[in-house]
Amino acid sequence: MKKTASHFFGLISLFLCILTLAITFTINFTPLYAFDVTYFTIPESLGFRKETIMNNYSILLDYLNKPWVSELVMPDFPSSEDGLFHFYEVKRLFLLNYSVAFLSTIGTFFYLRYIKRTEQTWKLVRPFQWGMIMPFVVLVIVALNFDALFIAFHELFFNNDAWLFNPSTDPIILALPEAFFMHCFILVFSLIELAMVIGYFTTKRLAFKKR
């Protein structure tokens, strides 16, 4: 019973580690946003140089990423009270993600070490195999109806409508098109799918060698 519980919580730690690290990479992968700024001709539509937009985006990321940055002041994009409150809520989610990533990485390290030491690598083959399905399903949903997924995501994590930005009071939303967030979703779940595939073939190979 104890071994079953350890394996169960070990798997949870492993999958949380993969999820949060994929999110961490994506939210800090500024080349994705830089590409979208050009691809969606945002400088032309806003009347700002790309460097100006990237500078404001960098300030936004600093606020969202760093607990000691308590104020968000983007020099070229004024913000309403509701807009600032929404970014404050996003900041809390960022910090929660980092906390879970830190704890789950530690848990995963000890779990994988235990699995290797006790020669139970075979126990990971099936979870990774099933784990490959979830990212694929999400990517199909993104392709078919991202709008519904985007709304469902905000309804799940926010209990208010502050995320419905008004461009006249929060023009930063014009620099953050919905398609950019779609690309972020695609990158996150593509990374998760990649991790699952690598995990599956790696554990299968190691388990096969033990037999």
Stockholm file with secondary structure:
# STOCKHOLM 1.0

chainA/1-211         MKKTASHFFGLISLFLCILTLAITFTINFTPLYAFDVTYFTIPESLGFRKETIMNNYSILLDYLNKPWVSELVMPDFPSSEDGLFHFYEVKRLFLLNYSVAFLSTIGTFFYLRYIKRTEQTWKLVRPFQWGMIMPFVVLVIVALNFDALFIAFHELFFNNDAWLFNPSTDPIILALPEAFFMHCFILVFSLIELAMVIGYFTTKRLAFKKR
#=GR chainA/1-211 SS CHHHHHHHHHHHHHHHHHHHHHHHHHHTCHHHHHHHHHHTTHHHHHTCCHHHHHHHHHHHHHHHHCTTCCCCCCTTSCCCHHHHHHHHHHHHHHHHHHHHHHHHHHHHHHHHHHHHHTTCGGGGHHHHHHHTHHHHHHHHHHHHHHHHHHHHHHHHHCSSSTTSCCTTTCGGGGGSCHHHHHHHHHHHHHHHHHHHHHHHHHHHHHHHHHC
#=GC SS_cons         CHHHHHHHHHHHHHHHHHHHHHHHHHHTCHHHHHHHHHHTTHHHHHTCCHHHHHHHHHHHHHHHHCTTCCCCCCTTSCCCHHHHHHHHHHHHHHHHHHHHHHHHHHHHHHHHHHHHHTTCGGGGHHHHHHHTHHHHHHHHHHHHHHHHHHHHHHHHHCSSSTTSCCTTTCGGGGGSCHHHHHHHHHHHHHHHHHHHHHHHHHHHHHHHHHC
//
